[in-house]
């Protein structure tokens, strides 16, 4: 009466197959891969072919290039330059004299 298969063994086999099939997606997610969504889609739609699954696996394990951080200029420095430009504009329009411009510029720079 017993055919040698149990529901528990079938369930374990199903879980193992699921994990193996989606292994590239899990790896990409764990590594925070920037193309994680694309890897997941490739895995879902072409993973049933061994080539698609292998491509997704290789892609998920590929090196992730870190972009170099762009050095930021402190806001304080930007403010000084903005204030100097405004002072120069006021001087050109005649709103402040040369002496006032030079004294304000000296205060800003130092």
Secondary structure, 3 states (H helix, E strand, C coil): CCCCCCHHHHHHHHHHHHHHHCHHHHHHHHCCCCCHHHHHHHHHHHCCCHHHHHHHHHHHHCCCCCCCCCCCCCHHHHHHHHHHHHHHHHHHHCCCCHHHHHHHHHHHHC
